[in-house]
Amino acid sequence: MTSSEKPKIRLLGICGSPRKGNSLFLLQQAFDEILKAYPDEVEEEIYVFGQTPFAPCDACGAHRRLKGECRIRDGFQELRDRWLDADGIIYSLPVYHMSIPGQVKCFIDRLGNSLGYY
């Protein structure tokens, strides 16, 4: 990259639906519009929750001795790293019983622990 080139803004789109449908469609539409408006400035990636199971946090506290790492091995670590590397995050989620889907809640709970906020 030359000194006149600006680094691209990294956007992470998170589709919180357990299946492909409206949430993914709307997220892709949003990214299409963003990329149309800023074709050379934005780098996008979409993560679909329905592809990987997430276990709930069991409040074991292992993240304290593992320097933020969670002892539960599932899709959390990969998504956490993508989440931390992103400059911006766009969520597209269905509403289930006046709340977010369970897998997304599991991720958010564990993310707070791994970042040391609990």
VOTORKE-667783 format. One record per residue: residue number from 1; residue in three letters; x, y, z of N, C-alpha, C in turn. Coordinates in pm, whole numbers, plus 50000, padded with zeros to 5 digits. Example, Ala and Ser with C-alpha at 12.3 -4.5 7.8 and 13.67 -1.06 7.14 Angstrom:
residues 2
+-----+------+-------+-------+-------+-------+-------+-------+-------+-------+-------+
! pos ! code !    nx !    ny !    nz !   cax !   cay !   caz !    cx !    cy !    cz !
+-----+------+-------+-------+-------+-------+-------+-------+-------+-------+-------+
!   1 !  ala ! 51319 ! 49431 ! 50780 ! 51230 ! 49550 ! 50780 ! 51320 ! 49670 ! 50780 !
!   2 !  ser ! 51285 ! 49775 ! 50708 ! 51367 ! 49894 ! 50714 ! 51290 ! 50003 ! 50787 !
+-----+------+-------+-------+-------+-------+-------+-------+-------+-------+-------+
This chain:
residues 118
+-----+------+-------+-------+-------+-------+-------+-------+-------+-------+-------+
! pos ! code !    nx !    ny !    nz !   cax !   cay !   caz !    cx !    cy !    cz !
+-----+------+-------+-------+-------+-------+-------+-------+-------+-------+-------+
!   1 !  met ! 50085 ! 49883 ! 50000 ! 50000 ! 50000 ! 50000 ! 50090 ! 50124 ! 50000 !
!   2 !  thr ! 50063 ! 50215 ! 49909 ! 50139 ! 50340 ! 49905 ! 50084 ! 50435 ! 50009 !
!   3 !  ser ! 50160 ! 50543 ! 50032 ! 50116 ! 50638 ! 50135 ! 49988 ! 50711 ! 50097 !
!   4 !  ser ! 49955 ! 50716 ! 49965 ! 49832 ! 50784 ! 49924 ! 49709 ! 50694 ! 49933 !
!   5 !  glu ! 49730 ! 50563 ! 49944 ! 49618 ! 50470 ! 49955 ! 49571 ! 50460 ! 50099 !
!   6 !  lys ! 49440 ! 50468 ! 50115 ! 49384 ! 50450 ! 50249 ! 49348 ! 50303 ! 50269 !
!   7 !  pro ! 49367 ! 50252 ! 50390 ! 49325 ! 50113 ! 50414 ! 49173 ! 50103 ! 50404 !
!   8 !  lys ! 49127 ! 49989 ! 50358 ! 48983 ! 49969 ! 50347 ! 48920 ! 49953 ! 50485 !
!   9 !  ile ! 48798 ! 49998 ! 50495 ! 48720 ! 49980 ! 50618 ! 48667 ! 49837 ! 50616 !
!  10 !  arg ! 48693 ! 49763 ! 50723 ! 48649 ! 49624 ! 50732 ! 48513 ! 49618 ! 50802 !
!  11 !  leu ! 48412 ! 49575 ! 50728 ! 48279 ! 49560 ! 50784 ! 48246 ! 49412 ! 50798 !
!  12 !  leu ! 48195 ! 49377 ! 50913 ! 48150 ! 49241 ! 50938 ! 47999 ! 49242 ! 50949 !
!  13 !  gly ! 47934 ! 49165 ! 50864 ! 47790 ! 49148 ! 50873 ! 47760 ! 49020 ! 50946 !
!  14 !  ile ! 47677 ! 49027 ! 51047 ! 47642 ! 48909 ! 51125 ! 47494 ! 48880 ! 51106 !
!  15 !  cys ! 47466 ! 48766 ! 51045 ! 47329 ! 48721 ! 51028 ! 47298 ! 48628 ! 51144 !
!  16 !  gly ! 47209 ! 48671 ! 51232 ! 47181 ! 48596 ! 51353 ! 47072 ! 48493 ! 51341 !
!  17 !  ser ! 47019 ! 48475 ! 51221 ! 46914 ! 48376 ! 51203 ! 46972 ! 48236 ! 51196 !
!  18 !  pro ! 46904 ! 48138 ! 51254 ! 46952 ! 48000 ! 51245 ! 46933 ! 47939 ! 51106 !
!  19 !  arg ! 46861 ! 48007 ! 51018 ! 46844 ! 47956 ! 50881 ! 46850 ! 48072 ! 50781 !
!  20 !  lys ! 46882 ! 48036 ! 50659 ! 46892 ! 48138 ! 50554 ! 46751 ! 48185 ! 50519 !
!  21 !  gly ! 46736 ! 48315 ! 50507 ! 46605 ! 48371 ! 50477 ! 46612 ! 48522 ! 50477 !
!  22 !  asn ! 46512 ! 48585 ! 50536 ! 46501 ! 48731 ! 50531 ! 46617 ! 48804 ! 50595 !
!  23 !  ser ! 46666 ! 48758 ! 50708 ! 46776 ! 48829 ! 50776 ! 46901 ! 48832 ! 50688 !
!  24 !  leu ! 46933 ! 48721 ! 50626 ! 47049 ! 48716 ! 50538 ! 47025 ! 48800 ! 50413 !
!  25 !  phe ! 46906 ! 48791 ! 50357 ! 46871 ! 48870 ! 50238 ! 46886 ! 49019 ! 50266 !
!  26 !  leu ! 46833 ! 49065 ! 50379 ! 46841 ! 49208 ! 50414 ! 46985 ! 49251 ! 50439 !
!  27 !  leu ! 47064 ! 49165 ! 50501 ! 47204 ! 49197 ! 50525 ! 47279 ! 49208 ! 50392 !
!  28 !  gln ! 47254 ! 49116 ! 50300 ! 47318 ! 49123 ! 50169 ! 47276 ! 49248 ! 50093 !
!  29 !  gln ! 47150 ! 49287 ! 50105 ! 47104 ! 49411 ! 50041 ! 47176 ! 49532 ! 50099 !
!  30 !  ala ! 47192 ! 49536 ! 50229 ! 47263 ! 49648 ! 50293 ! 47406 ! 49656 ! 50243 !
!  31 !  phe ! 47473 ! 49542 ! 50236 ! 47611 ! 49541 ! 50187 ! 47619 ! 49581 ! 50040 !
!  32 !  asp ! 47523 ! 49537 ! 49960 ! 47521 ! 49577 ! 49818 ! 47517 ! 49729 ! 49806 !
!  33 !  glu ! 47433 ! 49793 ! 49886 ! 47422 ! 49939 ! 49882 ! 47550 ! 50007 ! 49932 !
!  34 !  ile ! 47608 ! 49953 ! 50037 ! 47733 ! 50011 ! 50091 ! 47844 ! 49999 ! 49988 !
!  35 !  leu ! 47857 ! 49881 ! 49926 ! 47963 ! 49860 ! 49828 ! 47940 ! 49941 ! 49701 !
!  36 !  lys ! 47814 ! 49966 ! 49669 ! 47783 ! 50050 ! 49553 ! 47826 ! 50195 ! 49581 !
!  37 !  ala ! 47803 ! 50241 ! 49702 ! 47837 ! 50379 ! 49739 ! 47986 ! 50398 ! 49764 !
!  38 !  tyr ! 48052 ! 50295 ! 49816 ! 48194 ! 50305 ! 49853 ! 48272 ! 50184 ! 49800 !
!  39 !  pro ! 48280 ! 50168 ! 49667 ! 48337 ! 50045 ! 49611 ! 48484 ! 50021 ! 49644 !
!  40 !  asp ! 48561 ! 50125 ! 49660 ! 48704 ! 50108 ! 49684 ! 48744 ! 50129 ! 49830 !
!  41 !  glu ! 48646 ! 50154 ! 49915 ! 48677 ! 50189 ! 50053 ! 48636 ! 50084 ! 50155 !
!  42 !  val ! 48556 ! 49988 ! 50113 ! 48499 ! 49894 ! 50209 ! 48532 ! 49750 ! 50169 !
!  43 !  glu ! 48567 ! 49673 ! 50269 ! 48588 ! 49529 ! 50254 ! 48484 ! 49463 ! 50343 !
!  44 !  glu ! 48405 ! 49372 ! 50288 ! 48296 ! 49314 ! 50366 ! 48311 ! 49164 ! 50383 !
!  45 !  glu ! 48254 ! 49117 ! 50493 ! 48250 ! 48974 ! 50522 ! 48117 ! 48948 ! 50593 !
!  46 !  ile ! 48053 ! 48838 ! 50559 ! 47926 ! 48802 ! 50623 ! 47944 ! 48671 ! 50698 !
!  47 !  tyr ! 47899 ! 48671 ! 50822 ! 47900 ! 48551 ! 50905 ! 47755 ! 48511 ! 50931 !
!  48 !  val ! 47722 ! 48385 ! 50905 ! 47586 ! 48335 ! 50925 ! 47586 ! 48241 ! 51045 !
!  49 !  phe ! 47510 ! 48276 ! 51148 ! 47508 ! 48199 ! 51272 ! 47458 ! 48057 ! 51254 !
!  50 !  gly ! 47366 ! 48034 ! 51165 ! 47308 ! 47901 ! 51150 ! 47406 ! 47793 ! 51110 !
!  51 !  gln ! 47528 ! 47832 ! 51073 ! 47626 ! 47735 ! 51026 ! 47706 ! 47670 ! 51139 !
!  52 !  thr ! 47710 ! 47733 ! 51255 ! 47796 ! 47684 ! 51364 ! 47722 ! 47690 ! 51497 !
!  53 !  pro ! 47724 ! 47582 ! 51575 ! 47661 ! 47587 ! 51707 ! 47746 ! 47666 ! 51807 !
!  54 !  phe ! 47679 ! 47732 ! 51899 ! 47745 ! 47805 ! 52007 ! 47688 ! 47755 ! 52139 !
!  55 !  ala ! 47776 ! 47716 ! 52229 ! 47732 ! 47673 ! 52362 ! 47714 ! 47797 ! 52450 !
!  56 !  pro ! 47625 ! 47790 ! 52547 ! 47610 ! 47903 ! 52639 ! 47728 ! 47913 ! 52735 !
!  57 !  cys ! 47750 ! 48031 ! 52787 ! 47853 ! 48051 ! 52889 ! 47809 ! 47976 ! 53015 !
!  58 !  asp ! 47902 ! 47902 ! 53075 ! 47868 ! 47831 ! 53198 ! 47932 ! 47896 ! 53320 !
!  59 !  ala ! 47980 ! 48020 ! 53303 ! 48036 ! 48101 ! 53413 ! 48148 ! 48030 ! 53488 !
!  60 !  cys ! 48231 ! 47956 ! 53414 ! 48340 ! 47881 ! 53478 ! 48456 ! 47972 ! 53519 !
!  61 !  gly ! 48469 ! 48087 ! 53455 ! 48578 ! 48180 ! 53489 ! 48711 ! 48146 ! 53425 !
!  62 !  ala ! 48714 ! 48044 ! 53339 ! 48840 ! 48002 ! 53277 ! 48903 ! 48113 ! 53193 !
!  63 !  his ! 48822 ! 48205 ! 53141 ! 48876 ! 48313 ! 53057 ! 48976 ! 48399 ! 53134 !
!  64 !  arg ! 48965 ! 48400 ! 53267 ! 49059 ! 48480 ! 53347 ! 49200 ! 48420 ! 53342 !
!  65 !  arg ! 49209 ! 48289 ! 53354 ! 49342 ! 48226 ! 53352 ! 49389 ! 48195 ! 53211 !
!  66 !  leu ! 49299 ! 48199 ! 53113 ! 49335 ! 48170 ! 52974 ! 49352 ! 48298 ! 52892 !
!  67 !  lys ! 49371 ! 48411 ! 52959 ! 49393 ! 48541 ! 52893 ! 49284 ! 48574 ! 52791 !
!  68 !  gly ! 49159 ! 48558 ! 52832 ! 49047 ! 48593 ! 52748 ! 48993 ! 48481 ! 52661 !
!  69 !  glu ! 49067 ! 48373 ! 52651 ! 49020 ! 48260 ! 52570 ! 48911 ! 48185 ! 52647 !
!  70 !  cys ! 48816 ! 48133 ! 52574 ! 48711 ! 48052 ! 52635 ! 48752 ! 47905 ! 52627 !
!  71 !  arg ! 48725 ! 47829 ! 52732 ! 48762 ! 47688 ! 52733 ! 48670 ! 47604 ! 52645 !
!  72 !  ile ! 48551 ! 47654 ! 52615 ! 48456 ! 47581 ! 52531 ! 48501 ! 47597 ! 52385 !
!  73 !  arg ! 48522 ! 47487 ! 52318 ! 48570 ! 47491 ! 52180 ! 48453 ! 47471 ! 52084 !
!  74 !  asp ! 48413 ! 47579 ! 52021 ! 48308 ! 47575 ! 51919 ! 48334 ! 47693 ! 51825 !
!  75 !  gly ! 48235 ! 47748 ! 51763 ! 48254 ! 47856 ! 51667 ! 48284 ! 47991 ! 51728 !
!  76 !  phe ! 48283 ! 48000 ! 51860 ! 48301 ! 48129 ! 51927 ! 48433 ! 48196 ! 51893 !
!  77 !  gln ! 48543 ! 48122 ! 51903 ! 48676 ! 48182 ! 51887 ! 48692 ! 48245 ! 51749 !
!  78 !  glu ! 48648 ! 48175 ! 51647 ! 48660 ! 48228 ! 51510 ! 48580 ! 48357 ! 51494 !
!  79 !  leu ! 48455 ! 48358 ! 51541 ! 48373 ! 48477 ! 51526 ! 48426 ! 48590 ! 51613 !
!  80 !  arg ! 48473 ! 48560 ! 51734 ! 48529 ! 48664 ! 51820 ! 48646 ! 48734 ! 51751 !
!  81 !  asp ! 48734 ! 48657 ! 51689 ! 48848 ! 48716 ! 51620 ! 48803 ! 48804 ! 51503 !
!  82 !  arg ! 48705 ! 48759 ! 51428 ! 48651 ! 48841 ! 51318 ! 48587 ! 48968 ! 51374 !
!  83 !  trp ! 48513 ! 48955 ! 51484 ! 48445 ! 49067 ! 51548 ! 48547 ! 49172 ! 51594 !
!  84 !  leu ! 48657 ! 49126 ! 51654 ! 48760 ! 49217 ! 51703 ! 48836 ! 49285 ! 51589 !
!  85 !  asp ! 48853 ! 49217 ! 51476 ! 48925 ! 49273 ! 51362 ! 48843 ! 49373 ! 51281 !
!  86 !  ala ! 48712 ! 49369 ! 51295 ! 48625 ! 49455 ! 51214 ! 48630 ! 49600 ! 51261 !
!  87 !  asp ! 48618 ! 49690 ! 51164 ! 48605 ! 49833 ! 51195 ! 48460 ! 49869 ! 51226 !
!  88 !  gly ! 48368 ! 49792 ! 51170 ! 48226 ! 49814 ! 51193 ! 48152 ! 49683 ! 51181 !
!  89 !  ile ! 48040 ! 49672 ! 51252 ! 47962 ! 49548 ! 51254 ! 47817 ! 49582 ! 51227 !
!  90 !  ile ! 47756 ! 49507 ! 51136 ! 47614 ! 49523 ! 51105 ! 47546 ! 49392 ! 51142 !
!  91 !  tyr ! 47449 ! 49399 ! 51232 ! 47373 ! 49281 ! 51272 ! 47241 ! 49277 ! 51197 !
!  92 !  ser ! 47201 ! 49160 ! 51155 ! 47070 ! 49138 ! 51096 ! 47013 ! 49015 ! 51165 !
!  93 !  leu ! 46909 ! 49036 ! 51246 ! 46857 ! 48927 ! 51328 ! 46706 ! 48926 ! 51330 !
!  94 !  pro ! 46649 ! 48807 ! 51338 ! 46505 ! 48800 ! 51362 ! 46479 ! 48825 ! 51511 !
!  95 !  val ! 46356 ! 48855 ! 51543 ! 46317 ! 48873 ! 51683 ! 46235 ! 48750 ! 51724 !
!  96 !  tyr ! 46283 ! 48681 ! 51827 ! 46213 ! 48564 ! 51879 ! 46167 ! 48595 ! 52021 !
!  97 !  his ! 46039 ! 48590 ! 52045 ! 45983 ! 48613 ! 52179 ! 46039 ! 48741 ! 52241 !
!  98 !  met ! 46038 ! 48850 ! 52162 ! 46083 ! 48983 ! 52205 ! 46231 ! 48985 ! 52243 !
!  99 !  ser ! 46311 ! 48901 ! 52179 ! 46454 ! 48897 ! 52209 ! 46531 ! 48850 ! 52086 !
! 100 !  ile ! 46662 ! 48845 ! 52100 ! 46747 ! 48798 ! 51992 ! 46756 ! 48646 ! 51996 !
! 101 !  pro ! 46794 ! 48582 ! 51885 ! 46807 ! 48436 ! 51885 ! 46909 ! 48388 ! 51988 !
! 102 !  gly ! 46885 ! 48270 ! 52041 ! 46968 ! 48215 ! 52148 ! 47116 ! 48206 ! 52116 !
! 103 !  gln ! 47151 ! 48166 ! 51992 ! 47293 ! 48155 ! 51957 ! 47362 ! 48291 ! 51964 !
! 104 !  val ! 47292 ! 48395 ! 51922 ! 47350 ! 48530 ! 51927 ! 47370 ! 48572 ! 52072 !
! 105 !  lys ! 47273 ! 48543 ! 52157 ! 47285 ! 48575 ! 52299 ! 47402 ! 48500 ! 52362 !
! 106 !  cys ! 47419 ! 48373 ! 52326 ! 47535 ! 48296 ! 52377 ! 47665 ! 48363 ! 52336 !
! 107 !  phe ! 47674 ! 48405 ! 52210 ! 47796 ! 48471 ! 52163 ! 47822 ! 48600 ! 52239 !
! 108 !  ile ! 47721 ! 48683 ! 52256 ! 47739 ! 48811 ! 52324 ! 47780 ! 48790 ! 52470 !
! 109 !  asp ! 47718 ! 48695 ! 52538 ! 47755 ! 48666 ! 52677 ! 47901 ! 48624 ! 52687 !
! 110 !  arg ! 47941 ! 48533 ! 52601 ! 48080 ! 48485 ! 52606 ! 48178 ! 48592 ! 52559 !
! 111 !  leu ! 48137 ! 48676 ! 52467 ! 48225 ! 48784 ! 52420 ! 48257 ! 48879 ! 52534 !
! 112 !  gly ! 48157 ! 48916 ! 52612 ! 48181 ! 49005 ! 52726 ! 48279 ! 48945 ! 52825 !
! 113 !  asn ! 48266 ! 48816 ! 52852 ! 48360 ! 48750 ! 52943 ! 48500 ! 48747 ! 52885 !
! 114 !  ser ! 48514 ! 48713 ! 52758 ! 48648 ! 48698 ! 52699 ! 48719 ! 48832 ! 52688 !
! 115 !  leu ! 48644 ! 48941 ! 52684 ! 48706 ! 49074 ! 52677 ! 48729 ! 49133 ! 52816 !
! 116 !  gly ! 48688 ! 49060 ! 52920 ! 48713 ! 49103 ! 53057 ! 48612 ! 49201 ! 53112 !
! 117 !  tyr ! 48491 ! 49204 ! 53056 ! 48390 ! 49299 ! 53103 ! 48302 ! 49243 ! 53214 !
! 118 !  tyr ! 48322 ! 49118 ! 53253 ! 48241 ! 49061 ! 53361 ! 48331 ! 49007 ! 53468 !
+-----+------+-------+-------+-------+-------+-------+-------+-------+-------+-------+
